[in-house]
Amino acid sequence: MTDKKHPDADPMRDDQRFAEPTLYSQPIFQGKVISLQVDTVRLPNGEEATREIVRHPGGVSVLALLDGKMLVVEQYRKPLGKSQIEIPAGKLDRGTEDPMAAAMRELEEETGYKTDHLEYICSYYTSPGFADEIMHMYFTDRLEKSEMNLDEDEFLVCDAITLEQALAYIREGRISDAKTVMAVYIWQLYQATGRLI
């Protein structure tokens, strides 16, 4: 006979057992994309600690397949000091922008292809240790040629690559951001099983 506990008794389901109530918050920086604050919190053991927190409106990304190839963009990433190959992506406008609408917009602006059919894959936090940015990922293989419409400070080129190229780019470090690495492995799963997740 096995000892089966009620699921509600699972300590991993108690998301408040390690809660850190905020005692006070100090704004440090407010930018166009992010803000930074330092919170003083109460730890579960009663002690105090500080948490440096980056606030971000969230983003969207699209795994888009065109004739069996994945649409990617190559652009320079200043924090890394080098160019990266990534799937189309962008940030949500602050407020209540619908992620799916934002994904459609970013796809067309960055690649010159549009779609009226996106399939939701998942949402995930990019760096939960210090930021609240959430990324919503979508899939489409129903693309129609349109026109690129880049932001004034955006410089990139669009390409379509095979799965073999994408895996090679990961090995070479040309693809090294989380959303694109995840998209490549989701694409590999999709090819093998027909499932996105």
C-alpha positions as CSV (number, residue, x, y, z in Angstrom):
1,M,0.0,0.0,0.0
2,T,1.4,3.4,-1.0
3,D,1.0,6.5,1.1
4,K,-0.7,9.0,-1.2
5,K,-1.0,12.5,0.0
6,H,-3.7,14.9,-1.1
7,P,-2.3,17.1,-4.0
8,D,-3.1,20.2,-1.9
9,A,-0.6,18.9,0.7
10,D,2.2,19.0,-1.8
11,P,4.7,21.7,-0.4
12,M,5.7,22.5,-4.0
13,R,2.2,23.8,-4.6
14,D,2.3,26.2,-1.7
15,D,3.6,29.3,-3.6
16,Q,3.4,31.5,-0.5
17,R,5.6,29.4,1.9
18,F,8.7,31.4,0.7
19,A,6.9,34.7,0.2
20,E,8.9,37.9,0.8
21,P,6.5,40.8,1.7
22,T,7.8,44.2,0.6
23,L,8.5,46.5,3.5
24,Y,9.4,49.4,1.2
25,S,10.4,50.1,-2.3
26,Q,12.9,52.6,-3.7
27,P,12.6,53.6,-7.4
28,I,16.1,53.9,-8.9
29,F,15.6,54.4,-12.7
30,Q,12.7,54.9,-15.1
31,G,13.6,54.3,-18.8
32,K,11.7,53.9,-22.0
33,V,11.7,50.1,-21.8
34,I,12.6,49.1,-18.2
35,S,12.5,50.5,-14.7
36,L,14.7,49.5,-11.8
37,Q,13.7,49.5,-8.1
38,V,15.2,48.2,-4.9
39,D,12.8,46.5,-2.5
40,T,13.4,45.8,1.1
41,V,11.7,42.5,2.0
42,R,10.9,40.4,5.0
43,L,12.3,36.9,4.6
44,P,10.5,33.7,5.7
45,N,13.0,33.5,8.7
46,G,12.0,37.1,9.8
47,E,15.2,38.7,8.6
48,E,15.3,41.6,6.1
49,A,17.0,41.6,2.7
50,T,17.1,43.8,-0.4
51,R,16.0,42.7,-3.9
52,E,17.0,44.6,-7.1
53,I,14.0,44.3,-9.5
54,V,13.8,45.2,-13.1
55,R,10.2,45.9,-14.4
56,H,9.5,45.2,-18.0
57,P,6.2,45.4,-20.0
58,G,6.7,41.9,-21.4
59,G,7.4,40.7,-24.9
60,V,6.3,38.4,-27.8
61,S,8.1,36.2,-30.2
62,V,7.1,34.1,-33.2
63,L,8.3,30.8,-34.5
64,A,7.4,31.3,-38.1
65,L,8.0,28.7,-40.8
66,L,8.1,29.5,-44.5
67,D,8.4,26.6,-46.8
68,G,9.9,24.4,-44.1
69,K,12.4,27.1,-43.0
70,M,12.4,29.3,-39.9
71,L,12.2,33.0,-40.3
72,V,15.0,34.8,-38.4
73,V,16.5,38.2,-38.1
74,E,20.1,39.2,-37.5
75,Q,20.8,42.3,-35.5
76,Y,23.4,43.8,-33.3
77,R,22.8,43.4,-29.6
78,K,24.7,46.2,-27.7
79,P,24.7,44.5,-24.3
80,L,26.4,41.5,-25.8
81,G,28.7,43.5,-28.1
82,K,27.9,41.3,-31.1
83,S,25.2,40.4,-33.6
84,Q,22.7,37.6,-32.9
85,I,20.4,35.5,-35.0
86,E,16.9,35.5,-33.4
87,I,13.3,34.8,-34.2
88,P,11.1,37.8,-34.7
89,A,10.2,39.4,-31.4
90,G,9.4,42.6,-29.7
91,K,8.1,44.2,-26.5
92,L,4.5,44.8,-25.6
93,D,3.4,48.4,-25.5
94,R,2.9,49.5,-21.9
95,G,-0.7,49.0,-20.8
96,T,-3.1,46.4,-22.0
97,E,-1.8,45.5,-25.5
98,D,-3.0,42.0,-26.6
99,P,0.1,39.7,-26.9
100,M,-1.3,38.0,-30.1
101,A,-1.8,41.3,-31.8
102,A,1.6,42.4,-30.8
103,A,3.1,39.2,-32.2
104,M,1.4,39.7,-35.5
105,R,2.7,43.3,-35.6
106,E,6.3,42.4,-34.8
107,L,6.3,39.5,-37.3
108,E,5.3,41.8,-40.1
109,E,7.5,44.7,-39.1
110,E,10.7,42.6,-38.8
111,T,10.3,40.0,-41.5
112,G,7.9,41.5,-44.2
113,Y,5.6,38.5,-43.7
114,K,2.1,38.7,-42.2
115,T,-0.3,36.1,-40.9
116,D,-3.9,36.0,-39.6
117,H,-3.3,32.7,-37.8
118,L,-1.1,32.4,-34.8
119,E,-1.0,29.4,-32.5
120,Y,-0.1,30.0,-28.8
121,I,2.8,27.9,-27.6
122,C,3.6,29.1,-24.1
123,S,4.6,32.1,-21.9
124,Y,7.6,32.1,-19.7
125,Y,9.6,34.5,-17.5
126,T,13.0,35.4,-19.0
127,S,15.0,36.1,-15.8
128,P,12.8,35.6,-12.7
129,G,15.7,36.1,-10.3
130,F,15.7,39.9,-11.0
131,A,13.1,40.8,-13.6
132,D,9.4,40.4,-14.2
133,E,9.6,40.3,-18.0
134,I,7.3,37.6,-19.5
135,M,7.6,36.4,-23.0
136,H,4.6,35.0,-25.0
137,M,5.6,32.7,-27.8
138,Y,3.5,31.9,-30.9
139,F,3.7,29.6,-34.0
140,T,2.6,30.0,-37.5
141,D,3.3,28.4,-40.9
142,R,0.7,30.4,-42.7
143,L,2.5,33.4,-44.1
144,E,1.7,36.0,-46.7
145,K,4.3,38.4,-48.2
146,S,4.0,41.9,-47.0
147,E,6.5,44.7,-46.2
148,M,9.0,45.3,-43.4
149,N,8.4,48.3,-41.3
150,L,11.3,48.8,-38.9
151,D,11.5,51.3,-36.1
152,E,13.8,54.2,-36.7
153,D,16.5,52.9,-34.5
154,E,16.2,49.3,-35.7
155,F,18.7,47.8,-38.2
156,L,18.4,44.1,-39.1
157,V,18.2,41.6,-42.0
158,C,15.7,38.8,-42.3
159,D,16.5,35.3,-43.5
160,A,14.9,31.8,-43.6
161,I,17.1,29.0,-42.3
162,T,16.8,25.2,-42.1
163,L,16.7,23.2,-38.8
164,E,20.2,22.0,-39.5
165,Q,21.4,25.6,-39.9
166,A,19.7,26.6,-36.7
167,L,21.3,23.8,-34.7
168,A,24.7,24.7,-36.2
169,Y,24.1,28.4,-35.2
170,I,23.4,27.3,-31.6
171,R,26.6,25.3,-31.5
172,E,28.5,28.3,-32.9
173,G,26.9,30.8,-30.5
174,R,25.3,32.8,-33.3
175,I,22.0,31.8,-31.8
176,S,22.3,32.1,-28.0
177,D,19.2,33.9,-26.7
178,A,16.7,31.9,-24.7
179,K,13.6,32.5,-26.9
180,T,15.4,31.4,-30.1
181,V,17.1,28.4,-28.6
182,M,13.7,27.3,-27.2
183,A,12.0,27.9,-30.6
184,V,14.6,25.8,-32.4
185,Y,14.0,22.8,-30.0
186,I,10.2,23.3,-30.3
187,W,10.6,23.2,-34.1
188,Q,12.6,20.0,-33.8
189,L,9.9,18.5,-31.6
190,Y,7.2,19.7,-34.1
191,Q,9.0,18.0,-37.0
192,A,9.4,14.8,-35.1
193,T,5.9,14.6,-33.5
194,G,3.6,17.2,-35.0
195,R,3.3,18.7,-31.5
196,L,4.6,22.2,-30.4
197,I,4.8,21.3,-26.7
